[in-house]
């Protein structure tokens, strides 16, 4: 499969998201990543439909962020999102937070799992479970 452009969502920085230094609070960057992850899951087929009917939902296990350039009130950013699957019970989602002028502001890499909501345990092969639930893996993995 060829490399595709990742899914993106545009977010405008709000004044109430700023810290005492006048730039976006560190925790808000994680919220921007979550917005993009949820929008991507929705566009790929949703997590409230068949996946929920199968008794499963994605769960965030770890999040790591690298800050590159500050964001200030009124800035607009494109937040990309892409999933990567391997073997085992986890998968990864990455976000680039980029100002509309092309400046990279932050990068986030998250480790996620797919939880069995009855057993409260991670399930094996989340990639296949997403396929079984009808989610668009090409969109999740590659982009728009």
Secondary structure, 3 states (H helix, E strand, C coil): CCCCCCEEEEEECCHHHECCCCCECHHHHHHHHHHHHHHHHHHCCCCCCHHHHCCEEEEEEEEEEEECCCCCCCCEEEEEEEEEECCCCEEEEEEEEEECCCCEEEEEEEEEEEEECCCCEECCCHHHHHHHCCCCHHHHHCCC
